[in-house]
Amino acid sequence: MNGYIPWYRFKKRNKRRSRLDMFIYWTLVPWGLMIPLKLIYRHRMIRRDHLPKTGGALVVCNHQTMFDGMIGGIMLNERGGRPFARKTLKSDSRLLGWFISKYETIFVDLEDPGPSSLKEAVKELRDEGIVMLFPEGTRCTKGPVQPLQPGVWLLIRRGGAPIVPMAVDGVLDVMPPEGGLKFKGRVAVMMAEPIPSEQLIEMGRDKALAHLRLVMDDLRMELRRDLRSRSNGRWPSKGTGDQSLRELEEGSVSTPASNGD
């Protein structure tokens, strides 16, 4: 999977979307966003070459803030992936609703999910497209990756596409739970090697989702160590995010230190 598809090979990147759409929304917009992200937050994209160059793939990412969709989506600009998003985003802001619709977002009603959105995602995967979702189902601002929602299993079982775990970290410093965008911190996103859907199906639902959750949290912790190393221990801020899922499962979680200790 080494190397990248040239940006101008629009139909090779995504055979279904128009060349104009790929140029504007999956080339110019990501390039424009990467410049301030790099300058302000030292944004890094790690192991991006794990995204398959052909065929479908289900990208699953941890979810901490509204910032995740942007930096996670930039990782997929080579293929022009379709994200999942809550339906109410369209009503939160008409401008935001219009913008994310340009990415052929699959909207989900969190109060009444229904099968239609999952069917649309399954079809996209079978048509060799890229689908990205946050399988925890809600934002997690404390501790490790939360249990994955059962709907993910349906996409694994019926989509027939490899699953690409991905993780973001550092975003809680940029967009903390108390609100407001902060112009400080470090952010990064990392991918793991694709997992064949057949491998997860053989495990059965519960073991497969637990395994996927563990892989995502391992990625998150690896990112956290990398960010700390590159910022001399300053970022990300210390707290409950320093607790790994492996530590919790082993029952050996230590009390997190506060910033400045």
C-alpha positions in Angstrom: 0.0 0.0 0.0 3.0 2.3 -0.3 2.8 5.4 -2.4 -0.1 7.7 -3.1 -2.5 8.2 -5.9 -1.6 11.5 -7.7 -4.1 14.2 -6.7 -5.1 14.9 -10.4 -6.2 11.2 -11.0 -9.7 12.1 -9.8 -11.5 9.0 -11.2 -8.8 6.7 -9.8 -9.3 8.3 -6.4 -13.1 8.0 -6.5 -14.8 6.6 -9.6 -18.3 7.7 -8.6 -17.8 11.4 -7.8 -17.3 14.0 -10.4 -13.9 15.4 -11.2 -15.0 18.9 -10.1 -16.3 17.6 -6.7 -13.0 15.8 -6.1 -11.0 18.8 -7.1 -12.9 21.3 -4.9 -14.0 19.3 -1.8 -11.4 16.6 -1.6 -8.4 18.5 -2.9 -8.6 22.3 -2.5 -10.5 22.3 0.8 -8.2 19.7 2.5 -5.1 21.5 1.3 -6.5 24.8 2.5 -7.3 23.3 6.0 -3.9 21.6 6.3 -2.0 24.9 6.2 -3.5 26.5 9.4 -3.7 23.1 11.1 0.0 22.6 10.5 1.0 26.2 11.5 -1.2 26.4 14.7 -1.4 22.8 15.9 1.6 21.1 14.2 -1.0 18.7 12.7 0.4 15.3 11.7 -1.0 12.5 9.7 0.7 9.2 10.5 0.6 5.9 8.5 -1.8 7.4 6.0 -0.7 4.8 3.5 -2.7 2.2 5.3 -5.8 3.5 3.6 -6.5 1.0 0.7 -5.8 2.5 -2.8 -8.6 0.5 -4.3 -11.8 -1.2 -3.2 -14.0 -0.3 -0.2 -13.0 0.3 3.3 -14.7 1.0 6.6 -12.7 3.6 8.6 -13.5 3.6 12.3 -12.2 6.4 14.5 -12.5 7.4 18.2 -14.6 10.5 18.8 -13.7 13.3 21.3 -14.8 16.6 19.8 -16.4 18.2 16.7 -12.9 18.8 15.5 -12.4 15.0 14.8 -14.5 14.9 11.7 -12.3 17.5 10.0 -8.9 16.1 10.8 -10.1 12.6 10.3 -11.7 13.5 7.0 -8.5 15.0 5.7 -6.8 11.6 6.1 -9.3 10.3 3.5 -8.9 13.0 0.9 -7.0 10.7 -1.4 -10.1 8.5 -1.8 -13.0 10.9 -1.0 -14.7 9.0 1.8 -18.3 9.4 3.0 -18.7 10.3 6.7 -21.4 9.4 9.1 -22.9 12.4 11.1 -25.9 13.0 13.4 -28.9 14.3 11.5 -29.3 17.4 13.8 -26.1 18.8 12.4 -28.1 20.0 9.4 -30.3 22.1 11.6 -27.6 23.4 13.9 -26.4 25.6 11.1 -27.7 26.0 7.6 -24.2 26.8 6.4 -22.7 23.8 8.1 -25.5 21.6 6.9 -24.9 22.7 3.3 -21.2 22.2 3.6 -21.2 18.7 5.0 -23.8 17.7 2.5 -21.3 18.3 -0.2 -19.3 15.4 1.2 -22.3 13.1 0.6 -22.6 12.6 4.4 -24.7 9.7 5.6 -26.9 11.3 8.2 -28.1 9.3 11.2 -31.0 10.0 13.6 -29.4 9.1 16.9 -32.8 8.9 18.6 -34.2 6.6 16.0 -31.4 5.3 13.8 -33.4 3.0 11.6 -31.9 0.7 8.9 -31.8 3.1 6.0 -28.6 4.9 6.9 -26.8 1.5 7.5 -28.1 0.2 4.2 -26.7 3.3 2.4 -23.3 2.7 4.1 -23.4 -1.0 3.2 -24.1 -0.1 -0.4 -21.2 2.4 -0.5 -18.8 -0.3 0.8 -20.0 -2.8 -1.7 -19.5 -0.2 -4.4 -15.9 0.1 -3.4 -16.3 3.3 -1.5 -14.8 4.6 1.7 -17.0 5.1 4.7 -15.9 6.8 8.0 -17.8 6.6 11.2 -17.3 7.1 15.0 -18.4 3.7 16.3 -18.6 4.9 20.0 -21.9 6.6 19.0 -21.1 9.8 21.0 -18.2 11.9 22.0 -15.9 10.6 24.7 -14.1 13.4 26.7 -12.7 11.2 29.4 -10.7 8.0 29.5 -10.2 5.4 26.8 -12.3 4.5 23.8 -15.8 3.6 24.8 -17.7 0.3 23.9 -18.6 0.3 20.2 -22.2 0.4 19.0 -23.7 -2.8 17.6 -24.6 -1.2 14.3 -20.9 -1.4 13.5 -21.1 -5.1 13.4 -23.8 -5.0 10.7 -21.4 -2.9 8.5 -18.6 -5.3 9.2 -20.7 -8.4 8.3 -22.6 -7.0 5.3 -20.2 -4.5 3.9 -17.5 -7.1 2.9 -14.8 -4.5 3.1 -11.6 -4.3 5.3 -11.8 -2.3 8.4 -9.2 0.5 9.0 -8.9 1.6 12.6 -8.0 5.2 13.1 -7.4 7.4 16.1 -7.2 11.2 16.9 -5.6 12.8 19.9 -4.8 16.2 21.3 -8.2 17.6 20.1 -9.5 18.1 23.6 -7.0 20.8 24.1 -8.1 22.5 20.9 -11.9 22.1 21.6 -12.4 21.4 25.3 -15.8 20.2 26.7 -16.5 23.6 28.3 -16.6 25.0 24.8 -14.7 27.4 22.5 -11.9 26.9 20.0 -8.4 27.3 21.5 -5.4 28.3 19.4 -3.0 26.1 21.3 -2.1 22.4 21.6 -1.0 19.7 19.3 -3.2 17.4 17.2 -2.4 14.2 15.2 -4.3 11.3 13.6 -3.0 7.8 12.9 -4.2 4.7 11.0 -3.6 1.1 11.7 -3.3 -1.7 9.1 -6.6 -2.8 7.5 -8.3 -5.8 9.2 -10.0 -8.1 6.8 -13.8 -8.3 7.6 -13.6 -12.1 7.5 -11.1 -12.1 10.4 -13.5 -10.1 12.6 -16.5 -12.2 11.5 -14.8 -15.3 12.6 -14.4 -13.9 16.1 -18.1 -13.3 16.5 -19.8 -10.0 17.3 -18.7 -9.4 20.9 -15.1 -10.4 20.6 -14.7 -8.6 17.3 -16.0 -5.3 18.6 -13.9 -5.6 21.8 -10.8 -6.3 19.6 -11.5 -3.3 17.4 -12.0 -1.1 20.4 -8.7 -2.2 21.8 -6.9 -1.6 18.6 -8.3 1.9 18.4 -7.3 2.7 22.0 -3.8 1.4 21.4 -3.5 3.8 18.5 -4.8 6.6 20.7 -2.2 5.9 23.3 0.6 5.6 20.7 -0.4 9.0 19.4 -0.5 10.4 22.9 3.1 9.3 23.6 4.2 10.7 20.2 2.6 14.1 20.9 4.1 14.3 24.4 7.5 13.4 23.0 7.4 16.1 20.3 6.1 18.8 22.7 8.5 18.1 25.6 5.6 16.7 27.6 3.4 19.7 27.4 0.6 18.3 25.1 -1.8 16.7 25.3 -2.8 17.9 28.8 -2.5 15.3 31.4 -5.7 13.8 32.8 -8.1 10.9 32.4 -7.1 10.5 28.7 -3.8 9.0 30.0 -5.7 5.9 31.1 -5.5 3.2 28.5 -8.1 0.5 27.9 -5.5 -2.2 28.6 -4.8 -0.7 32.0 -8.5 -0.5 32.8 -9.0 -4.1 31.8 -6.1 -5.2 34.0 -7.4 -3.1 36.9 -4.2 -1.3 37.3 -5.1 2.3 36.5 -3.1 4.9 38.4 -4.4 8.3 39.4 -3.7 10.8 36.6 -1.4 13.7 37.3 -2.5 17.2 36.8 -0.9 19.7 34.3 2.3 21.2 35.6 3.2 18.3 38.0 
